[in-house]
């Protein structure tokens, strides 16, 4: 193992309560939709690309209007998270500090530009992260972004830590071992490794 790549939502922190409240408020106040967005709904959707999330949340809108709305919601989400932050999973800071002394750490998430930077700013994790990538920066999906970081940093045996089936499938496509964070949002059959809490990484990543 020569590098660890992390997902964000459901792996490093859980922003679903803040995001659900923010999105629902905007939709109620600024659209004719009756959509109520909940944290469980977002947990079932996060990890997908934003166009796919918007299509499932707002099926009555045209594709163009779906994209316009989801982009506005992401801006509102950023504003809320910049003020409030979100709960970080148990002992994540201590785990990342220890791991960063052994391996380069990275983040790859299916998010908009600016989101990973916001997470690092609010958590204080930036000094521990070597590099990061997302569709908002590259225009590519998760598998391609994983492969891009692997190539850029000349990694030969990295692992990816995530919490959804989409994460697992991206790792299979990228040829990277997958560590399933079972404390997160999704379910995955036959991952390479399973952790029940962040601290379990210290045992696996030796």
C-alpha positions in Angstrom: 0.0 0.0 0.0 1.4 3.4 -1.0 -1.5 5.8 -0.8 -5.1 6.1 0.6 -7.9 7.9 -1.3 -11.0 8.9 0.7 -14.5 9.7 -0.3 -16.1 12.6 1.7 -19.8 12.2 2.5 -20.5 9.1 4.5 -16.8 8.5 4.9 -15.2 11.6 6.5 -18.3 13.5 7.6 -22.1 13.5 7.4 -23.5 16.7 6.0 -26.9 15.3 5.1 -28.9 17.0 7.9 -27.5 20.4 7.0 -27.9 19.9 3.3 -31.5 18.5 3.6 -32.6 21.4 5.7 -31.0 24.0 3.3 -32.2 22.4 0.1 -35.8 22.0 1.4 -35.9 25.6 2.6 -34.8 26.9 -0.8 -37.2 24.7 -2.8 -40.1 25.8 -0.5 -39.3 29.5 -0.7 -38.2 29.9 -4.3 -40.0 27.2 -6.4 -43.5 25.8 -7.0 -42.3 22.3 -6.1 -43.7 20.5 -3.0 -40.5 18.4 -2.6 -39.4 17.8 0.9 -35.8 16.6 1.0 -34.7 14.5 4.0 -31.3 13.3 5.3 -32.3 9.6 4.5 -33.1 10.6 1.0 -29.8 12.2 0.5 -27.9 9.3 2.0 -29.5 7.1 -0.7 -28.4 9.6 -3.4 -25.0 10.9 -2.3 -22.1 9.4 -4.2 -23.9 9.8 -7.5 -23.2 12.7 -10.0 -25.2 15.8 -9.4 -27.2 15.5 -12.7 -28.3 12.1 -11.6 -29.3 13.4 -8.1 -31.3 16.3 -9.5 -33.1 14.0 -12.0 -34.3 11.8 -9.1 -35.2 14.6 -6.8 -37.0 16.8 -9.3 -38.4 14.5 -12.1 -41.2 17.0 -13.0 -38.6 19.6 -14.2 -36.9 19.7 -17.6 -33.2 18.5 -17.6 -32.1 22.1 -18.0 -34.2 23.3 -15.0 -33.0 20.3 -12.9 -29.4 21.4 -13.5 -30.1 25.0 -12.8 -31.8 24.2 -9.5 -29.2 21.7 -8.3 -26.5 24.2 -9.0 -28.3 26.9 -6.9 -28.9 24.3 -4.1 -25.2 23.5 -4.1 -24.3 27.2 -3.6 -26.8 27.4 -0.8 -25.4 24.2 0.7 -21.9 25.7 0.6 -23.1 28.8 2.4 -24.7 26.8 5.1 -21.8 24.4 5.6 -19.3 27.3 5.6 -21.2 28.6 8.6 -22.1 25.4 10.4 -19.8 22.7 9.2 -21.0 19.1 9.6 -20.3 16.2 12.1 -17.0 14.4 11.4 -17.1 10.6 12.1 -15.6 9.3 15.3 -11.8 9.8 15.7 -11.4 10.8 12.1 -8.9 13.6 12.9 -6.7 11.3 14.9 -6.9 8.6 12.3 -5.9 10.9 9.5 -3.1 12.4 11.5 -1.6 9.0 12.1 -2.1 7.7 8.6 -0.7 10.9 7.0 2.6 10.0 8.7 2.7 6.7 6.9 1.1 7.4 3.5 0.1 10.2 1.2 -3.7 10.8 1.6 -6.0 11.9 -1.1 -9.7 12.8 -1.6 -11.9 11.9 -4.6 -15.6 12.6 -4.4 -18.4 13.1 -6.9 -19.0 16.7 -5.9 -19.0 20.2 -7.3 -15.9 22.4 -7.4 -15.1 24.0 -4.0 -16.8 21.3 -1.9 -13.6 19.4 -1.0 -11.8 22.6 -0.2 -14.7 23.6 2.1 -14.6 20.2 3.9 -10.8 20.6 4.4 -11.2 24.1 5.7 -14.0 23.3 8.2 -12.4 20.2 9.5 -8.8 21.5 9.5 -7.7 18.4 7.6 -6.1 20.2 4.7 -2.5 19.8 6.0 -3.0 16.0 5.9 -4.3 15.8 2.3 -1.7 15.6 -0.5 -4.2 16.1 -3.4 -7.8 15.9 -4.4 -10.1 15.7 -7.4 -13.8 15.8 -8.2 -16.0 16.1 -11.3 -16.4 19.9 -10.7 -12.7 20.2 -11.2 -12.0 17.6 -13.9 -15.3 17.1 -15.6 -14.7 13.3 -15.1 -16.5 10.8 -12.9 -15.0 9.0 -9.9 -13.2 6.1 -11.6 -11.5 8.5 -14.0 -10.5 10.8 -11.1 -9.1 8.0 -9.1 -7.0 6.9 -12.1 -5.8 10.4 -12.7 -4.5 10.8 -9.1 -2.9 7.4 -9.2 -1.1 8.3 -12.4 -0.1 11.8 -11.3 1.4 10.6 -8.0 2.9 7.4 -9.4 1.0 5.2 -7.0 1.4 1.4 -7.4 -0.8 0.0 -4.7 -3.3 2.6 -3.4 -6.6 1.8 -1.7 -9.9 3.8 -1.7 -12.1 4.3 1.3 -15.8 4.8 0.6 -19.3 3.9 1.6 -21.4 3.2 -1.4 -21.8 0.7 -4.2 -20.9 3.5 -6.7 -17.6 3.9 -4.9 -17.0 0.1 -5.1 -17.8 0.1 -8.8 -15.5 3.0 -9.5 -12.7 1.2 -7.7 -13.3 -1.9 -9.8 -13.1 0.2 -13.0 -9.9 2.0 -11.7 -8.3 -1.2 -10.6 -7.9 0.0 -7.0 -8.7 -2.0 -3.8 -11.8 -0.9 -2.0 -12.2 -0.4 1.8 -15.9 -0.3 2.7 -16.8 2.2 5.4 -19.9 0.3 6.7 -20.7 3.2 9.1 -21.6 5.4 6.1 -24.6 5.5 3.8 -24.7 2.5 1.6 -24.3 -1.3 1.3 -21.6 -3.2 -0.6 -21.3 -6.8 -1.3 -17.8 -8.4 -1.3 -15.6 -5.4 -0.8 -11.9 -6.0 -0.4 -11.9 -4.8 3.2 -14.6 -3.6 5.7 -14.3 -1.0 8.5 -17.0 -0.4 11.1 -15.3 2.8 12.3 -12.5 5.1 11.1 -10.1 3.8 13.6 -10.2 0.3 12.0 -8.2 1.8 9.2 -5.1 1.9 11.5 -5.1 -1.9 11.6 -5.8 -2.5 7.9 -3.4 0.2 6.6 -0.2 -0.9 8.0 
